[in-house]
Amino acid sequence: MKELKKEQRYNFLKFIIILFGIIAVYFYFFQEKFSEYNLKKSISACVLAQKRTSESFDLEKSKKYCEEKIMKQKEDY
């Protein structure tokens, strides 16, 4: 009976280790995808804020400004 419990415990620990491994690999490979999505959303929000706060709005200038500003913040972080 005790051997059965040890085997169950060993199998459970093996399962947990494999599960953590799969989760780590998932986050490692998909980090870039999520990062790119968040970057695009941040730039869009910045452009929208520029549009609402400025009287003379130029989309290209605002987008370039926001990209530079957000990239600088990303590098500083």
N, CA, C and O atoms as a GROMACS GRO file, in nm:
protein
  308
    1MET      N    1   0.082  -0.120   0.000
    1MET     CA    2   0.000   0.000   0.000
    1MET      C    3   0.086   0.126   0.000
    1MET      O    4   0.056   0.223  -0.070
    2LYS      N    5   0.195   0.125   0.080
    2LYS     CA    6   0.282   0.241   0.085
    2LYS      C    7   0.354   0.263  -0.047
    2LYS      O    8   0.378   0.377  -0.087
    3GLU      N    9   0.387   0.153  -0.115
    3GLU     CA   10   0.453   0.166  -0.244
    3GLU      C   11   0.361   0.231  -0.347
    3GLU      O   12   0.406   0.307  -0.433
    4LEU      N   13   0.232   0.202  -0.336
    4LEU     CA   14   0.135   0.261  -0.427
    4LEU      C   15   0.126   0.412  -0.405
    4LEU      O   16   0.118   0.488  -0.501
    5LYS      N   17   0.128   0.457  -0.280
    5LYS     CA   18   0.124   0.600  -0.251
    5LYS      C   19   0.250   0.670  -0.301
    5LYS      O   20   0.243   0.780  -0.354
    6LYS      N   21   0.368   0.605  -0.284
    6LYS     CA   22   0.492   0.664  -0.332
    6LYS      C   23   0.489   0.677  -0.484
    6LYS      O   24   0.536   0.776  -0.540
    7GLU      N   25   0.434   0.576  -0.550
    7GLU     CA   26   0.426   0.580  -0.696
    7GLU      C   27   0.330   0.690  -0.742
    7GLU      O   28   0.356   0.759  -0.841
    8GLN      N   29   0.219   0.705  -0.671
    8GLN     CA   30   0.124   0.811  -0.705
    8GLN      C   31   0.187   0.949  -0.684
    8GLN      O   32   0.170   1.039  -0.766
    9ARG      N   33   0.258   0.964  -0.575
    9ARG     CA   34   0.324   1.090  -0.545
    9ARG      C   35   0.430   1.122  -0.652
    9ARG      O   36   0.442   1.236  -0.697
   10TYR      N   37   0.505   1.020  -0.692
   10TYR     CA   38   0.608   1.037  -0.795
   10TYR      C   39   0.542   1.077  -0.927
   10TYR      O   40   0.591   1.168  -0.995
   11ASN      N   41   0.434   1.011  -0.964
   11ASN     CA   42   0.363   1.045  -1.088
   11ASN      C   43   0.306   1.187  -1.083
   11ASN      O   44   0.309   1.258  -1.184
   12PHE      N   45   0.255   1.227  -0.969
   12PHE     CA   46   0.200   1.362  -0.952
   12PHE      C   47   0.310   1.466  -0.967
   12PHE      O   48   0.292   1.566  -1.036
   13LEU      N   49   0.424   1.444  -0.904
   13LEU     CA   50   0.537   1.537  -0.915
   13LEU      C   51   0.587   1.545  -1.060
   13LEU      O   52   0.621   1.652  -1.109
   14LYS      N   53   0.592   1.431  -1.126
   14LYS     CA   54   0.632   1.429  -1.266
   14LYS      C   55   0.535   1.509  -1.351
   14LYS      O   56   0.577   1.582  -1.441
   15PHE      N   57   0.407   1.496  -1.325
   15PHE     CA   58   0.305   1.571  -1.397
   15PHE      C   59   0.321   1.721  -1.374
   15PHE      O   60   0.313   1.798  -1.470
   16ILE      N   61   0.342   1.762  -1.251
   16ILE     CA   62   0.359   1.904  -1.218
   16ILE      C   63   0.482   1.962  -1.288
   16ILE      O   64   0.475   2.073  -1.341
   17ILE      N   65   0.592   1.890  -1.289
   17ILE     CA   66   0.714   1.938  -1.353
   17ILE      C   67   0.693   1.953  -1.503
   17ILE      O   68   0.735   2.052  -1.563
   18ILE      N   69   0.628   1.855  -1.563
   18ILE     CA   70   0.600   1.863  -1.707
   18ILE      C   71   0.506   1.980  -1.736
   18ILE      O   72   0.526   2.052  -1.834
   19LEU      N   73   0.405   2.000  -1.654
   19LEU     CA   74   0.311   2.110  -1.672
   19LEU      C   75   0.382   2.245  -1.664
   19LEU      O   76   0.357   2.332  -1.747
   20PHE      N   77   0.469   2.264  -1.566
   20PHE     CA   78   0.544   2.389  -1.555
   20PHE      C   79   0.637   2.408  -1.674
   20PHE      O   80   0.656   2.520  -1.720
   21GLY      N   81   0.694   2.300  -1.723
   21GLY     CA   82   0.779   2.308  -1.841
   21GLY      C   83   0.702   2.354  -1.962
   21GLY      O   84   0.750   2.439  -2.038
   22ILE      N   85   0.582   2.299  -1.982
   22ILE     CA   86   0.499   2.339  -2.095
   22ILE      C   87   0.459   2.485  -2.084
   22ILE      O   88   0.462   2.558  -2.183
   23ILE      N   89   0.422   2.529  -1.965
   23ILE     CA   90   0.384   2.669  -1.944
   23ILE      C   91   0.502   2.762  -1.972
   23ILE      O   92   0.485   2.867  -2.034
   24ALA      N   93   0.620   2.724  -1.926
   24ALA     CA   94   0.740   2.807  -1.949
   24ALA      C   95   0.770   2.819  -2.098
   24ALA      O   96   0.801   2.928  -2.147
   25VAL      N   97   0.762   2.709  -2.170
   25VAL     CA   98   0.787   2.711  -2.314
   25VAL      C   99   0.682   2.797  -2.384
   25VAL      O  100   0.716   2.873  -2.476
   26TYR      N  101   0.557   2.786  -2.343
   26TYR     CA  102   0.450   2.865  -2.402
   26TYR      C  103   0.479   3.014  -2.387
   26TYR      O  104   0.470   3.089  -2.485
   27PHE      N  105   0.512   3.058  -2.268
   27PHE     CA  106   0.538   3.200  -2.245
   27PHE      C  107   0.665   3.245  -2.316
   27PHE      O  108   0.673   3.360  -2.360
   28TYR      N  109   0.763   3.159  -2.327
   28TYR     CA  110   0.888   3.196  -2.394
   28TYR      C  111   0.863   3.221  -2.543
   28TYR      O  112   0.913   3.320  -2.597
   29PHE      N  113   0.788   3.134  -2.608
   29PHE     CA  114   0.768   3.148  -2.752
   29PHE      C  115   0.662   3.250  -2.789
   29PHE      O  116   0.671   3.310  -2.896
   30PHE      N  117   0.563   3.272  -2.705
   30PHE     CA  118   0.455   3.364  -2.739
   30PHE      C  119   0.471   3.502  -2.677
   30PHE      O  120   0.382   3.586  -2.693
   31GLN      N  121   0.579   3.526  -2.609
   31GLN     CA  122   0.603   3.657  -2.547
   31GLN      C  123   0.611   3.765  -2.654
   31GLN      O  124   0.557   3.874  -2.636
   32GLU      N  125   0.679   3.736  -2.763
   32GLU     CA  126   0.694   3.835  -2.870
   32GLU      C  127   0.560   3.871  -2.932
   32GLU      O  128   0.535   3.987  -2.963
   33LYS      N  129   0.474   3.773  -2.948
   33LYS     CA  130   0.342   3.797  -3.007
   33LYS      C  131   0.262   3.893  -2.919
   33LYS      O  132   0.204   3.989  -2.969
   34PHE      N  133   0.259   3.867  -2.791
   34PHE     CA  134   0.183   3.953  -2.699
   34PHE      C  135   0.247   4.091  -2.686
   34PHE      O  136   0.177   4.191  -2.672
   35SER      N  137   0.378   4.096  -2.690
   35SER     CA  138   0.449   4.222  -2.679
   35SER      C  139   0.417   4.312  -2.799
   35SER      O  140   0.395   4.432  -2.782
   36GLU      N  141   0.415   4.254  -2.917
   36GLU     CA  142   0.384   4.330  -3.038
   36GLU      C  143   0.241   4.383  -3.034
   36GLU      O  144   0.215   4.496  -3.074
   37TYR      N  145   0.149   4.301  -2.986
   37TYR     CA  146   0.009   4.342  -2.975
   37TYR      C  147  -0.005   4.459  -2.879
   37TYR      O  148  -0.074   4.557  -2.909
   38ASN      N  149   0.059   4.450  -2.764
   38ASN     CA  150   0.052   4.558  -2.665
   38ASN      C  151   0.116   4.686  -2.717
   38ASN      O  152   0.069   4.796  -2.689
   39LEU      N  153   0.224   4.672  -2.793
   39LEU     CA  154   0.291   4.788  -2.850
   39LEU      C  155   0.199   4.861  -2.948
   39LEU      O  156   0.190   4.984  -2.946
   40LYS      N  157   0.131   4.786  -3.032
   40LYS     CA  158   0.038   4.848  -3.128
   40LYS      C  159  -0.077   4.918  -3.055
   40LYS      O  160  -0.117   5.028  -3.094
   41LYS      N  161  -0.129   4.856  -2.951
   41LYS     CA  162  -0.238   4.918  -2.875
   41LYS      C  163  -0.191   5.046  -2.806
   41LYS      O  164  -0.265   5.145  -2.800
   42SER      N  165  -0.070   5.046  -2.754
   42SER     CA  166  -0.017   5.165  -2.689
   42SER      C  167   0.000   5.279  -2.788
   42SER      O  168  -0.031   5.394  -2.757
   43ILE      N  169   0.050   5.247  -2.906
   43ILE     CA  170   0.068   5.351  -3.008
   43ILE      C  171  -0.068   5.406  -3.051
   43ILE      O  172  -0.083   5.527  -3.067
   44SER      N  173  -0.166   5.319  -3.069
   44SER     CA  174  -0.300   5.365  -3.107
   44SER      C  175  -0.360   5.457  -3.001
   44SER      O  176  -0.422   5.558  -3.033
   45ALA      N  177  -0.342   5.422  -2.875
   45ALA     CA  178  -0.394   5.504  -2.766
   45ALA      C  179  -0.324   5.640  -2.763
   45ALA      O  180  -0.388   5.743  -2.739
   46CYS      N  181  -0.196   5.640  -2.787
   46CYS     CA  182  -0.120   5.765  -2.788
   46CYS      C  183  -0.166   5.854  -2.903
   46CYS      O  184  -0.183   5.975  -2.885
   47VAL      N  185  -0.186   5.796  -3.021
   47VAL     CA  186  -0.232   5.874  -3.137
   47VAL      C  187  -0.370   5.933  -3.108
   47VAL      O  188  -0.397   6.049  -3.141
   48LEU      N  189  -0.456   5.855  -3.049
   48LEU     CA  190  -0.590   5.903  -3.014
   48LEU      C  191  -0.582   6.019  -2.915
   48LEU      O  192  -0.654   6.118  -2.929
   49ALA      N  193  -0.495   6.008  -2.818
   49ALA     CA  194  -0.477   6.117  -2.721
   49ALA      C  195  -0.422   6.242  -2.790
   49ALA      O  196  -0.464   6.354  -2.759
   50GLN      N  197  -0.330   6.223  -2.883
   50GLN     CA  198  -0.276   6.337  -2.958
   50GLN      C  199  -0.387   6.405  -3.038
   50GLN      O  200  -0.393   6.528  -3.046
   51LYS      N  201  -0.474   6.325  -3.095
   51LYS     CA  202  -0.584   6.380  -3.176
   51LYS      C  203  -0.679   6.462  -3.090
   51LYS      O  204  -0.726   6.568  -3.132
   52ARG      N  205  -0.706   6.413  -2.972
   52ARG     CA  206  -0.801   6.483  -2.884
   52ARG      C  207  -0.743   6.609  -2.822
   52ARG      O  208  -0.817   6.703  -2.791
   53THR      N  209  -0.613   6.613  -2.804
   53THR     CA  210  -0.554   6.726  -2.732
   53THR      C  211  -0.496   6.834  -2.823
   53THR      O  212  -0.473   6.946  -2.778
   54SER      N  213  -0.474   6.803  -2.950
   54SER     CA  214  -0.413   6.905  -3.036
   54SER      C  215  -0.517   6.967  -3.128
   54SER      O  216  -0.613   6.902  -3.171
   55GLU      N  217  -0.496   7.092  -3.157
   55GLU     CA  218  -0.587   7.163  -3.246
   55GLU      C  219  -0.558   7.129  -3.392
   55GLU      O  220  -0.650   7.109  -3.471
   56SER      N  221  -0.431   7.123  -3.427
   56SER     CA  222  -0.394   7.085  -3.564
   56SER      C  223  -0.335   6.945  -3.557
   56SER      O  224  -0.225   6.927  -3.504
   57PHE      N  225  -0.406   6.848  -3.609
   57PHE     CA  226  -0.368   6.708  -3.597
   57PHE      C  227  -0.315   6.656  -3.730
   57PHE      O  228  -0.382   6.666  -3.833
   58ASP      N  229  -0.195   6.600  -3.727
   58ASP     CA  230  -0.138   6.533  -3.844
   58ASP      C  231  -0.110   6.388  -3.804
   58ASP      O  232  -0.029   6.362  -3.716
   59LEU      N  233  -0.178   6.295  -3.870
   59LEU     CA  234  -0.171   6.153  -3.833
   59LEU      C  235  -0.029   6.098  -3.840
   59LEU      O  236   0.016   6.031  -3.748
   60GLU      N  237   0.040   6.125  -3.947
   60GLU     CA  238   0.175   6.070  -3.965
   60GLU      C  239   0.272   6.123  -3.860
   60GLU      O  240   0.351   6.046  -3.803
   61LYS      N  241   0.267   6.253  -3.834
   61LYS     CA  242   0.356   6.311  -3.732
   61LYS      C  243   0.324   6.255  -3.594
   61LYS      O  244   0.414   6.224  -3.516
   62SER      N  245   0.195   6.243  -3.565
   62SER     CA  246   0.155   6.190  -3.434
   62SER      C  247   0.198   6.045  -3.417
   62SER      O  248   0.246   6.005  -3.311
   63LYS      N  249   0.180   5.966  -3.522
   63LYS     CA  250   0.217   5.825  -3.515
   63LYS      C  251   0.368   5.810  -3.496
   63LYS      O  252   0.412   5.729  -3.414
   64LYS      N  253   0.446   5.888  -3.570
   64LYS     CA  254   0.592   5.884  -3.557
   64LYS      C  255   0.635   5.926  -3.416
   64LYS      O  256   0.720   5.863  -3.355
   65TYR      N  257   0.574   6.035  -3.366
   65TYR     CA  258   0.605   6.083  -3.231
   65TYR      C  259   0.573   5.976  -3.127
   65TYR      O  260   0.653   5.949  -3.037
   66CYS      N  261   0.456   5.915  -3.140
   66CYS     CA  262   0.414   5.814  -3.041
   66CYS      C  263   0.504   5.690  -3.047
   66CYS      O  264   0.538   5.634  -2.943
   67GLU      N  265   0.540   5.647  -3.168
   67GLU     CA  266   0.629   5.532  -3.180
   67GLU      C  267   0.763   5.559  -3.114
   67GLU      O  268   0.816   5.474  -3.042
   68GLU      N  269   0.818   5.676  -3.138
   68GLU     CA  270   0.947   5.712  -3.076
   68GLU      C  271   0.936   5.718  -2.925
   68GLU      O  272   1.022   5.667  -2.853
   69LYS      N  273   0.829   5.780  -2.877
   69LYS     CA  274   0.810   5.796  -2.733
   69LYS      C  275   0.793   5.660  -2.664
   69LYS      O  276   0.852   5.636  -2.558
   70ILE      N  277   0.713   5.574  -2.723
   70ILE     CA  278   0.686   5.444  -2.661
   70ILE      C  279   0.809   5.354  -2.669
   70ILE      O  280   0.838   5.281  -2.574
   71MET      N  281   0.881   5.358  -2.781
   71MET     CA  282   1.004   5.279  -2.792
   71MET      C  283   1.108   5.324  -2.690
   71MET      O  284   1.179   5.242  -2.632
   72LYS      N  285   1.116   5.454  -2.668
   72LYS     CA  286   1.210   5.507  -2.568
   72LYS      C  287   1.171   5.459  -2.428
   72LYS      O  288   1.257   5.419  -2.350
   73GLN      N  289   1.041   5.462  -2.398
   73GLN     CA  290   0.996   5.414  -2.268
   73GLN      C  291   1.022   5.265  -2.252
   73GLN      O  292   1.059   5.218  -2.144
   74LYS      N  293   1.004   5.191  -2.360
   74LYS     CA  294   1.029   5.046  -2.355
   74LYS      C  295   1.176   5.017  -2.330
   74LYS      O  296   1.209   4.927  -2.253
   75GLU      N  297   1.265   5.094  -2.395
   75GLU     CA  298   1.409   5.074  -2.375
   75GLU      C  299   1.450   5.113  -2.233
   75GLU      O  300   1.533   5.046  -2.172
   76ASP      N  301   1.392   5.220  -2.181
   76ASP     CA  302   1.426   5.265  -2.046
   76ASP      C  303   1.378   5.168  -1.940
   76ASP      O  304   1.436   5.158  -1.832
   77TYR      N  305   1.273   5.097  -1.970
   77TYR     CA  306   1.216   5.002  -1.873
   77TYR      C  307   1.304   4.882  -1.865
   77TYR      O  308   1.275   4.789  -1.789
   0.00000   0.00000   0.00000
